[in-house]
Amino acid sequence: MDLSFTEEEIKFRSEVKKFLELNIPEKAAKRVSMGFPINPNDVFEWQKILFAKGWGASSWPVEHGGTGWTTTEQHIFEDECANANAPLQPPFGLKMVAPVIMAFGNTQQKEKYLPKIIRGEDWWCQGYSEPGSGSDLASLKTQAKRVGNHYIVNGQKTWTTLAQHANMIFCLVRTNTEVRQQEGISFLLIDMKSPGVSVRPIIMLDGEHEINEVWFDNVEVPIENLVGEENKGWTYAKYLLGHERTNIAQIGKSKRELNRLIRLAKEQSGPYGRMIDDLRFRDQIANLELELNALEITNLRVISSQDKKGVGPQASLLKIKGAEIQQLLTELQMQILGPYSSTHIKEALDLDWNHPNGLSSYPEFAPALSGAYFNYRKTTIYGGSNEIQRNIISKMILDL
């Protein structure tokens, strides 16, 4: 297997790097570099810049407005975006619901939703988990009853990421209670502005508002918002989860954080000198770098095959290792910063914040680190817990 880049790919990398240098908004890049919470204005602005360039959806086929890039080019683009501190692209639209609409939606749905997603006009959120139905997703209770040309939806979703910014939500709902759980689920697209939809914040340990409860009280959803066939939503849900688990790997972002970790280890001192000079700590960094390199190669293999046969159970490998690496990166950064890492200053999550007396040596991204540490505890849970991913691997890959 030849892992070296071709001359054309090296040239492509240079083109991407130059574009990013000239076009990423400065304040947005600063917020990303300091690990600040997602700013929706940054996300929308960046998506519109990429769309104007023709790079709005690197993994989409050309017929839907995508780039037509090879798997390697997509990887290079995402790698350079992370390295340049580019803002996030809208993940729930571009990389989760869009592939489902392309694969199972009708022509009307493709024409209505895909252009809005790629232009950065719609912000989608995901309506999967419910109280008591997270890892056992097929036990979900939110009901949708067919009444004329509408479904009437009642129920609750939870842990809904960034729902406070969303104008659309894709939902798994129960449309048949008389069959096996997996056979009575449908996939609906719901306007968040519909009467009866309410969003209630869930405040996290660091005081940030990232996740929510979403309630549906007799919400009318037009029948044309059903994706595919009624009661076949479990098939579409699994297809989407394959894409989600691949995206959770976050190779480029982890490479950026690894570089930050190494830089900090060279700059910050522990009880016995620089952290990089501590052999045991340096061994941890080296092992982490090897794991990340292996994950990157595996990721390339998985996304190379997905064009031919969709995302398979190999995505579970990416999800497990990608989540563990992200957690370890925050753990090692916390160790390096020592007492600085335990101080969470909410006011410091603002570009205009000035260090008060006594904190002049406070590392600039430290205010966000403890929040990131707590936040990344969930990476081994969402998208299907790592325990469930190991079950999938043992059953579908190892045939145990």
C-alpha positions in Angstrom: 0.0 0.0 0.0 1.6 3.3 -1.2 0.9 6.0 1.5 2.8 8.8 -0.2 0.9 11.6 -2.0 1.1 12.1 -5.7 2.4 15.3 -7.3 -1.2 16.3 -8.1 -2.2 15.8 -4.5 0.7 17.8 -3.2 -0.2 20.6 -5.5 -3.8 20.3 -4.3 -2.7 20.6 -0.7 -0.8 23.8 -1.6 -3.9 25.2 -3.3 -6.1 24.4 -0.2 -3.5 25.9 2.2 -3.3 29.1 0.3 -7.1 29.5 0.1 -7.4 28.9 3.8 -4.7 31.5 4.6 -6.5 34.1 2.6 -10.1 33.4 3.5 -10.6 32.1 7.0 -12.0 35.0 9.1 -9.4 36.1 11.6 -11.7 36.2 14.7 -13.2 32.8 13.9 -9.8 31.2 13.5 -8.8 32.8 16.9 -11.8 31.3 18.6 -11.1 27.9 17.2 -7.4 28.0 18.1 -8.3 28.9 21.7 -10.9 26.1 22.0 -13.8 28.3 22.5 -17.4 27.0 22.2 -18.9 26.9 18.7 -20.1 30.2 17.4 -23.0 29.8 15.0 -22.2 33.0 13.1 -18.7 31.7 12.4 -20.1 28.4 11.1 -22.6 30.1 8.7 -20.1 32.6 7.5 -17.5 30.0 6.8 -20.0 27.7 5.0 -21.0 30.6 2.7 -17.3 31.3 1.9 -16.7 27.7 1.0 -19.9 27.5 -1.0 -18.9 30.5 -3.1 -15.6 28.8 -3.8 -17.4 25.6 -4.9 -16.0 23.7 -1.9 -19.2 23.7 0.2 -19.5 19.9 0.5 -16.2 18.1 -0.1 -17.7 14.6 0.1 -20.9 15.2 -1.9 -21.2 14.0 -5.5 -21.1 16.7 -8.2 -24.7 16.3 -9.2 -25.7 17.7 -5.8 -23.2 20.5 -5.7 -20.3 18.6 -4.3 -16.7 18.9 -5.3 -16.2 15.5 -6.9 -12.9 15.2 -5.0 -11.2 11.9 -4.5 -11.1 10.4 -1.0 -7.5 11.5 -0.6 -8.4 15.1 -1.6 -11.3 15.1 0.9 -8.8 14.0 3.6 -6.3 16.6 2.6 -8.9 19.4 2.7 -10.2 18.4 6.1 -6.7 18.0 7.4 -5.6 21.5 6.3 -8.9 23.0 7.6 -8.2 21.7 11.1 -4.5 22.8 10.9 -5.5 26.3 9.9 -8.1 26.6 12.7 -11.0 26.8 10.2 -14.5 26.9 11.8 -16.7 23.9 11.9 -18.9 23.2 8.9 -22.6 22.4 9.8 -22.1 18.7 10.6 -25.7 17.5 11.1 -26.7 18.8 7.7 -23.7 18.2 5.5 -22.5 14.8 6.8 -25.5 13.2 8.5 -28.9 14.0 7.1 -27.7 15.0 3.6 -26.3 11.5 2.8 -29.7 10.0 4.0 -31.7 12.3 1.8 -29.4 11.5 -1.2 -29.7 7.8 -0.6 -33.4 7.4 0.4 -35.1 10.7 -0.2 -37.3 11.6 -3.2 -36.6 14.1 -5.8 -38.6 16.8 -4.2 -36.8 16.4 -0.9 -33.4 16.5 -2.6 -34.3 19.7 -4.5 -35.7 21.4 -1.4 -33.2 20.5 1.3 -29.8 19.9 -0.2 -29.3 23.4 -1.7 -30.1 25.0 1.6 -27.7 22.7 3.4 -24.7 23.4 1.1 -25.4 27.2 1.0 -25.4 27.4 4.8 -29.0 28.4 5.1 -30.3 25.6 7.3 -28.9 24.4 10.6 -30.0 20.8 11.4 -30.0 19.0 14.7 -30.4 15.3 15.4 -33.5 13.8 17.1 -32.4 10.3 18.1 -31.8 9.9 21.9 -34.6 10.0 24.4 -34.8 9.5 28.2 -34.4 5.7 28.5 -33.6 5.3 24.8 -30.0 6.2 24.1 -27.9 3.1 23.7 -31.1 1.1 23.2 -32.2 3.5 20.5 -34.8 1.1 19.1 -36.9 1.4 22.2 -37.7 5.1 21.5 -41.2 6.3 22.5 -41.8 9.5 20.5 -44.9 8.8 18.4 -46.1 10.0 15.0 -49.7 9.2 14.1 -50.9 9.6 10.5 -53.9 12.0 10.3 -54.9 12.8 6.8 -51.9 14.5 5.1 -49.9 15.0 8.3 -48.2 13.1 11.1 -49.0 14.3 14.6 -45.9 14.0 16.7 -45.7 13.8 20.5 -42.7 13.0 22.6 -39.3 14.1 23.8 -35.7 14.0 22.5 -32.7 14.6 24.7 -29.0 15.5 24.5 -29.9 17.3 21.3 -26.7 19.1 20.4 -27.0 22.8 19.4 -30.7 22.6 19.0 -31.0 26.1 20.2 -29.5 27.2 16.9 -31.4 24.8 14.6 -34.3 25.5 12.3 -34.6 21.8 11.2 -34.4 18.5 13.0 -34.3 15.0 11.6 -36.2 12.6 13.9 -36.7 9.0 14.5 -40.4 8.4 15.5 -42.5 5.4 16.2 -45.3 4.9 13.6 -46.2 1.3 14.5 -46.4 -0.2 18.0 -47.7 -3.6 16.9 -44.5 -4.9 15.4 -40.9 -5.6 16.5 -39.3 -2.3 17.8 -36.9 -1.9 14.8 -39.8 -2.4 12.3 -42.0 0.4 13.6 -39.7 3.4 13.3 -39.9 6.2 10.6 -37.6 9.0 9.7 -39.1 12.5 9.7 -37.8 15.9 8.8 -39.4 18.5 11.1 -39.3 22.3 11.0 -38.2 23.5 14.5 -40.5 26.6 14.1 -43.6 24.3 13.9 -46.2 25.0 16.7 -45.7 22.6 19.5 -41.9 22.3 19.3 -40.0 23.6 22.3 -36.3 23.5 23.2 -35.2 23.4 26.8 -31.5 23.9 27.6 -29.3 21.4 29.5 -26.4 23.3 31.1 -23.2 21.3 31.3 -20.6 21.1 34.1 -18.6 24.0 32.6 -21.7 26.2 32.5 -22.0 26.1 28.7 -25.3 25.6 26.8 -24.5 23.0 24.1 -27.2 20.3 24.6 -30.9 20.4 25.0 -34.2 18.7 25.4 -36.6 19.0 22.5 -40.3 18.5 23.2 -43.1 17.8 20.6 -46.6 18.5 21.6 -49.1 17.7 18.9 -46.7 18.9 16.2 -48.1 18.6 12.7 -45.6 17.3 10.1 -46.5 17.2 6.4 -46.5 13.7 5.0 -44.0 14.8 2.4 -41.4 15.2 5.2 -41.3 11.4 5.6 -38.0 10.1 4.2 -38.3 6.8 2.3 -40.9 4.4 3.4 -43.0 4.5 6.6 -41.6 2.0 9.3 -38.3 1.7 7.4 -36.6 4.4 9.5 -34.3 2.0 11.4 -32.5 1.2 8.1 -32.0 4.9 7.4 -30.9 5.5 11.0 -28.2 2.9 10.8 -27.0 4.3 7.5 -26.7 7.8 9.1 -25.0 6.4 12.2 -22.3 4.9 10.0 -21.5 8.4 8.6 -21.7 9.9 12.1 -19.2 7.4 13.6 -16.8 8.1 10.7 -17.0 11.8 11.4 -16.5 11.3 15.2 -12.9 10.2 14.4 -11.9 13.9 13.9 -8.4 13.0 12.6 -7.5 16.6 11.5 -8.6 18.1 14.8 -6.8 15.5 16.8 -3.6 16.1 14.8 -3.9 19.8 15.6 -4.4 19.1 19.3 -1.4 16.8 19.3 0.8 19.5 17.9 -0.5 21.8 20.6 0.2 19.2 23.2 3.8 18.8 22.0 4.3 22.6 22.0 3.0 22.9 25.5 5.2 20.0 26.7 8.2 21.9 25.5 7.0 25.2 27.0 5.6 24.3 30.4 7.6 23.1 33.3 6.7 20.4 35.9 8.4 19.7 39.2 11.5 18.3 37.5 11.8 20.6 34.5 10.0 20.7 31.1 7.3 18.1 30.7 8.8 17.0 27.4 12.0 15.9 29.3 9.9 13.6 31.5 10.6 10.2 29.9 7.3 8.7 31.0 5.3 11.6 29.8 7.2 11.6 26.5 6.3 7.9 26.1 2.6 8.8 26.5 2.9 11.4 23.7 4.8 9.0 21.4 2.2 6.2 21.9 -0.6 8.7 21.3 1.1 9.8 18.0 1.4 6.2 16.9 -2.3 5.5 17.7 -3.3 8.6 15.7 -1.2 7.7 12.7 -2.8 4.2 12.7 -6.3 5.8 13.0 -5.6 8.1 10.0 -4.6 5.1 7.8 -7.7 3.2 8.9 -9.9 6.2 8.2 -8.5 6.5 4.7 -9.3 2.8 4.1 -12.9 3.1 5.4 -13.8 6.3 3.5 -12.2 4.8 0.3 -14.6 1.9 0.4 -17.7 3.8 1.3 -18.2 5.1 -2.2 -18.6 1.5 -3.4 -20.7 -0.1 -0.7 -21.6 2.5 1.9 -20.2 2.9 5.4 -19.8 -0.5 7.0 -19.1 -1.8 10.6 -15.5 -0.6 10.1 -16.8 2.8 11.1 -17.1 1.4 14.7 -13.3 1.1 14.8 -12.9 4.7 13.9 -15.5 5.8 16.5 -13.8 3.8 19.3 -10.3 4.9 18.7 -11.1 8.4 17.6 -13.1 9.0 20.8 -10.4 7.6 23.1 -7.7 9.7 21.4 -9.7 12.9 21.8 -10.1 12.1 25.5 -6.5 11.3 26.0 -5.4 14.6 24.3 -7.4 16.6 26.8 -6.1 14.6 29.7 -2.5 15.1 28.8 -3.0 18.8 28.2 -4.6 19.1 31.6 -1.5 17.4 33.2 0.8 19.8 31.4 -1.0 23.0 32.6 -1.4 21.7 36.1 -3.2 24.3 38.3 -4.0 26.5 35.3 -6.1 23.7 33.8 -8.4 23.6 36.8 -9.4 27.3 36.7 -12.5 27.8 34.5 -13.2 31.5 33.9 -16.3 31.9 31.8 -15.5 35.5 31.1 -12.3 34.4 29.5 -14.2 32.7 26.7 -14.3 36.0 24.9 -11.7 37.4 22.5 -11.8 40.8 24.3 -11.1 39.4 27.8 -8.0 40.9 29.5 -5.9 38.9 32.0 -6.5 40.3 35.5 -3.6 40.9 37.9 -2.0 37.6 38.9 -3.0 35.8 35.7 -0.6 37.5 33.3 1.0 34.1 32.5 -2.3 32.3 32.1 -2.0 30.3 28.9 -4.5 31.8 26.4 -6.4 28.7 25.6 -6.5 27.5 29.3 -9.9 29.0 30.0 -11.5 26.5 27.6 -9.5 23.5 28.5 -11.3 22.3 31.6 -14.6 22.6 29.7 -13.1 20.6 26.8 -11.9 18.0 29.2 -15.4 17.5 30.7 -17.1 17.8 27.3 -14.9 15.0 25.8 -16.0 12.5 28.4 -19.1 12.1 26.2 -17.2 11.1 23.0 -17.2 7.5 24.1 -21.0 7.6 24.5 -22.6 9.6 21.7 -23.0 8.0 18.3 -23.4 4.7 20.0 -21.3 3.9 23.1 -17.9 2.3 22.6 -19.2 -0.8 24.4 -21.9 -1.1 21.7 -19.3 -0.5 19.0 -17.2 -3.4 20.3 -20.3 -5.6 20.1 -20.8 -4.6 16.5 -17.2 -5.3 15.7 -17.3 -8.8 17.3 -20.5 -9.7 15.5 -20.1 -8.2 12.1 -16.3 -8.2 11.6 -14.9 -10.9 13.8 -18.0 -13.1 13.5 -17.9 -14.1 17.2 
